């Protein structure tokens, strides 16, 4: 076999990883020359395939900086039979990275709440098959901790009061500004992260926050919605002094500097219903500090 000249292959790449192959120089053709040339071509072709596969894999596995990554934080169920309103709410809430589902009927709301996780419901009261109030009451029984925001066209004070007393956490009328709705949603989701106690107890007094029933020593006590709200606030702070200004802000939703004796009046209402015929007084007055519920020594009546 004749002498075979030296092969000086060169393989280079451009900045965009395109391959440039420089064939061997100083190649002296002999009988073995064509065979070696083809072998060398196969080696280069194989290396080209490996390089192409590597580039493709890198592009598939590396996310682009310009591609937004959608991260859903909370799951919101919209109960709304008005398609344009539902679509608008869904689009705006998804833009704020919520996972949104839509129900157009009351029974569908009940089914979706039972079957899947949900962090908040935006509820329209005018659903086609079941009253929104009935849906709200069923949701409260099934999931007492689930925040519910009523969104409806009725601006009547009586409807707002009825909705809140039936278990809604907030109430917003149409037309509305989405920025306000979004702020209310965030506030409700923050509150829902706190532990929820469906039944509050202080000695022999029991308040069921879901069924809205109050019992003492087996005796059912009938309370008005505002009396119930006041007692609930006192029991949530059992053993601590609660000032009149704090009660005004949290129960009546008024400014703390409002001049009114409504708190004293309703405290007396509660005393007549709760402490009457009881062996131990539960509602006490702390002079200069407000009120306290529970067993304490030396109360001031």
C-alpha positions as CSV (number, residue, x, y, z in Angstrom):
1,X,0.0,0.0,0.0
2,X,1.4,3.4,-0.9
3,X,2.2,6.1,1.4
4,X,-0.7,8.1,2.8
5,X,-0.2,11.8,3.4
6,X,-1.0,13.4,6.7
7,X,-4.6,14.5,7.3
8,X,-5.2,17.9,8.9
9,X,-8.9,18.1,9.5
10,X,-10.4,21.2,11.0
11,X,-13.9,21.7,12.5
12,X,-14.9,25.3,13.5
13,X,-18.2,27.0,14.5
14,X,-19.6,30.4,14.0
15,X,-21.2,32.5,16.8
16,X,-24.6,31.0,16.1
17,X,-23.3,27.5,16.4
18,X,-23.5,26.9,12.6
19,X,-20.9,24.2,11.6
20,X,-18.2,24.8,9.1
21,X,-16.2,21.8,8.0
22,X,-12.8,22.1,6.5
23,X,-11.7,19.0,4.6
24,X,-8.3,17.5,5.2
25,X,-5.4,19.1,3.3
26,X,-2.1,17.5,2.1
27,X,-4.1,14.3,1.3
28,X,-2.2,12.0,-1.1
29,X,-4.6,9.7,-2.9
30,X,-3.8,6.1,-2.7
31,X,-5.9,3.0,-2.8
32,X,-6.7,3.6,0.9
33,X,-7.4,7.2,0.4
34,X,-11.1,7.0,-0.6
35,X,-11.9,4.6,2.2
36,X,-10.4,7.0,4.8
37,X,-12.1,9.9,3.3
38,X,-15.5,8.3,3.6
39,X,-14.7,7.3,7.2
40,X,-13.8,10.8,8.0
41,X,-17.0,12.1,6.4
42,X,-19.0,9.8,8.6
43,X,-17.3,11.0,11.7
44,X,-18.0,14.6,10.8
45,X,-21.6,13.8,10.0
46,X,-22.1,12.0,13.3
47,X,-20.6,14.9,15.2
48,X,-22.9,17.3,13.4
49,X,-25.9,15.2,14.5
50,X,-24.8,15.2,18.1
51,X,-24.3,19.0,18.0
52,X,-27.8,19.6,16.5
53,X,-29.4,17.4,19.1
54,X,-27.6,19.2,21.9
55,X,-28.7,22.6,20.6
56,X,-32.4,21.5,20.2
57,X,-32.4,20.0,23.7
58,X,-31.0,23.2,25.2
59,X,-33.6,25.4,23.5
60,X,-36.4,23.2,24.7
61,X,-35.3,23.0,28.3
62,X,-34.3,26.7,28.7
63,X,-37.3,29.0,29.2
64,X,-37.2,32.2,27.3
65,X,-36.8,35.4,29.2
66,X,-39.6,37.0,27.2
67,X,-42.1,34.2,27.9
68,X,-44.4,35.1,30.9
69,X,-44.8,32.2,33.4
70,X,-48.3,32.0,34.7
71,X,-48.5,31.3,38.4
72,X,-52.0,30.8,40.0
73,X,-52.1,31.6,43.7
74,X,-55.8,31.3,44.7
75,X,-58.9,29.6,43.3
76,X,-61.9,31.8,42.8
77,X,-65.4,30.6,41.8
78,X,-67.6,33.2,39.9
79,X,-71.3,32.4,40.3
80,X,-72.8,34.7,37.6
81,X,-75.4,34.0,34.9
82,X,-74.6,37.2,33.0
83,X,-72.1,36.0,30.4
84,X,-70.4,39.4,29.6
85,X,-70.0,40.1,33.3
86,X,-68.6,36.6,34.0
87,X,-66.2,36.9,31.1
88,X,-65.0,40.3,32.2
89,X,-64.4,39.2,35.8
90,X,-62.7,36.0,34.7
91,X,-60.3,37.9,32.4
92,X,-59.4,40.5,34.9
93,X,-58.9,38.1,37.8
94,X,-56.8,35.7,35.7
95,X,-54.6,38.7,34.7
96,X,-54.0,39.0,38.5
97,X,-52.9,35.4,38.6
98,X,-56.0,33.8,40.1
99,X,-57.3,30.4,39.0
100,X,-60.9,31.2,37.9
101,X,-63.9,29.0,37.3
102,X,-67.4,30.1,36.3
103,X,-70.8,28.7,37.4
104,X,-74.0,30.0,35.8
105,X,-76.5,28.3,38.0
106,X,-77.0,27.6,41.7
107,X,-76.9,23.8,41.5
108,X,-73.6,24.1,39.5
109,X,-72.2,26.3,42.3
110,X,-73.1,23.7,44.9
111,X,-71.6,20.9,42.9
112,X,-68.3,22.7,42.2
113,X,-67.9,23.7,45.8
114,X,-68.4,20.0,46.9
115,X,-66.2,18.5,44.2
116,X,-63.2,20.8,44.1
117,X,-61.1,23.1,46.2
118,X,-62.1,26.8,46.3
119,X,-60.6,29.8,48.1
120,X,-63.4,32.4,47.5
121,X,-66.8,32.7,45.8
122,X,-68.1,35.8,44.0
123,X,-71.8,35.2,44.2
124,X,-74.6,36.9,42.2
125,X,-78.0,36.6,43.9
126,X,-80.1,36.4,40.8
127,X,-79.2,32.9,39.6
128,X,-81.7,31.2,37.3
129,X,-82.5,28.0,39.3
130,X,-81.8,28.6,43.0
131,X,-81.9,31.8,44.9
132,X,-78.4,33.2,45.6
133,X,-79.4,33.4,49.3
134,X,-80.2,29.7,49.4
135,X,-76.9,28.9,47.7
136,X,-75.1,31.0,50.3
137,X,-76.8,29.2,53.2
138,X,-75.9,25.8,51.7
139,X,-72.3,26.9,51.1
140,X,-72.1,28.1,54.7
141,X,-73.2,24.6,56.0
142,X,-70.8,22.7,53.7
143,X,-67.8,25.0,54.1
144,X,-68.2,27.6,56.9
145,X,-64.7,29.0,56.4
146,X,-65.1,29.8,52.7
147,X,-65.2,33.5,52.0
148,X,-68.2,34.7,49.9
149,X,-68.4,38.1,48.2
150,X,-71.9,39.0,47.0
151,X,-72.0,40.9,43.8
152,X,-75.5,42.0,42.7
153,X,-77.5,44.7,41.1
154,X,-79.7,45.3,44.1
155,X,-78.7,48.4,46.1
156,X,-81.4,48.1,48.7
157,X,-80.1,48.3,52.2
158,X,-82.4,45.5,53.3
159,X,-80.9,43.2,50.7
160,X,-77.3,44.0,51.9
161,X,-78.3,43.4,55.5
162,X,-80.0,40.1,54.6
163,X,-77.0,39.0,52.6
164,X,-74.5,39.7,55.3
165,X,-76.7,38.2,58.0
166,X,-77.1,35.1,55.9
167,X,-73.3,34.5,56.0
168,X,-71.7,36.6,53.2
169,X,-68.4,38.2,54.1
170,X,-68.7,41.2,51.9
171,X,-71.2,42.9,49.6
172,X,-70.7,44.9,46.4
173,X,-73.3,46.4,44.1
174,X,-73.3,46.8,40.4
175,X,-72.1,48.8,38.6
176,X,-68.7,48.5,40.3
177,X,-65.1,49.4,39.8
178,X,-62.9,46.4,39.3
179,X,-60.1,48.0,41.4
180,X,-62.5,48.0,44.4
181,X,-63.6,44.4,43.8
182,X,-60.0,43.3,43.5
183,X,-59.1,45.0,46.8
184,X,-62.1,43.4,48.5
185,X,-61.0,40.0,47.2
186,X,-57.5,40.4,48.5
187,X,-58.8,41.5,51.9
188,X,-61.1,38.4,52.1
189,X,-58.3,36.1,51.1
190,X,-56.1,37.6,53.8
191,X,-58.7,37.1,56.4
192,X,-59.5,33.5,55.3
193,X,-55.9,32.5,56.1
194,X,-56.7,33.0,59.8
195,X,-58.0,30.0,61.7
196,X,-61.8,29.8,61.8
197,X,-63.7,28.5,64.8
198,X,-67.2,27.4,63.8
199,X,-68.4,27.2,67.5
200,X,-67.3,29.7,70.2
201,X,-67.7,28.8,73.9
202,X,-67.4,30.6,77.2
203,X,-68.2,28.5,80.2
204,X,-71.7,27.1,79.5
205,X,-72.5,29.7,76.7
206,X,-72.2,28.3,73.1
207,X,-72.4,30.3,69.9
208,X,-72.6,28.4,66.6
209,X,-71.3,30.8,63.9
210,X,-72.5,28.6,61.0
211,X,-76.1,27.8,62.1
212,X,-76.2,31.2,63.9
213,X,-77.6,29.6,67.1
214,X,-76.8,30.5,70.7
215,X,-77.3,28.2,73.7
216,X,-76.6,28.5,77.4
217,X,-76.9,25.4,79.6
218,X,-79.1,23.8,76.9
219,X,-81.4,26.8,76.6
220,X,-81.7,28.4,73.2
221,X,-81.4,32.2,73.2
222,X,-83.1,34.2,70.4
223,X,-80.9,37.1,69.3
224,X,-81.4,39.8,66.6
225,X,-78.6,39.9,63.9
226,X,-76.9,42.9,65.6
227,X,-77.1,41.2,69.1
228,X,-75.6,38.1,67.5
229,X,-72.8,40.1,65.9
230,X,-72.0,41.8,69.2
231,X,-71.9,38.6,71.2
232,X,-69.7,37.0,68.5
233,X,-67.2,39.8,68.7
234,X,-67.1,39.6,72.5
235,X,-66.6,35.8,72.4
236,X,-63.9,36.1,69.8
237,X,-62.1,38.2,72.4
238,X,-63.1,36.2,75.4
239,X,-61.1,37.0,78.6
240,X,-59.9,40.3,77.2
241,X,-61.2,43.9,77.7
242,X,-63.0,45.2,74.6
243,X,-63.4,49.0,74.4
244,X,-66.5,50.8,73.1
245,X,-64.6,52.3,70.2
246,X,-63.4,48.9,69.1
247,X,-67.0,47.6,69.2
248,X,-68.2,50.6,67.2
249,X,-65.6,50.0,64.5
250,X,-65.9,46.2,64.2
251,X,-69.6,45.6,64.9
252,X,-71.3,48.7,63.7
253,X,-68.7,49.6,61.1
254,X,-68.7,53.3,62.2
255,X,-65.9,55.7,63.1
256,X,-64.6,55.1,66.6
257,X,-65.2,58.8,67.5
258,X,-68.9,58.5,66.8
259,X,-70.9,59.8,69.8
260,X,-73.5,57.2,70.6
261,X,-74.7,55.0,73.5
262,X,-75.8,52.2,71.2
263,X,-73.1,49.8,72.6
264,X,-74.4,50.3,76.2
265,X,-77.9,49.7,75.0
266,X,-77.1,46.4,73.2
267,X,-74.9,45.2,76.0
268,X,-77.9,45.5,78.3
269,X,-80.0,43.6,75.7
270,X,-77.5,40.8,75.8
271,X,-77.4,40.7,79.6
272,X,-81.1,40.4,79.9
273,X,-81.1,37.4,77.5
274,X,-77.9,35.7,78.5
275,X,-77.4,36.3,82.2
276,X,-81.0,36.2,83.2
277,X,-81.6,33.2,85.5
278,X,-78.0,32.2,85.2
279,X,-76.0,31.1,88.2
280,X,-72.9,32.9,87.0
281,X,-72.7,36.3,85.2
282,X,-70.7,36.2,81.9
283,X,-70.9,39.8,80.6
284,X,-69.0,42.3,82.7
285,X,-68.1,45.9,82.6
286,X,-64.5,47.0,83.1
287,X,-64.7,50.6,84.2
288,X,-62.7,52.8,81.8
289,X,-61.8,49.8,79.6
290,X,-65.0,48.6,78.1
291,X,-66.5,45.1,78.4
292,X,-65.4,41.5,78.9
293,X,-67.1,38.2,78.6
294,X,-66.1,35.2,80.7
295,X,-65.6,34.3,84.3
296,X,-63.7,37.1,86.1
297,X,-63.6,38.2,89.7
298,X,-65.1,41.4,91.1
299,X,-67.0,42.5,88.0
300,X,-68.5,46.0,87.8
301,X,-72.2,45.8,86.7
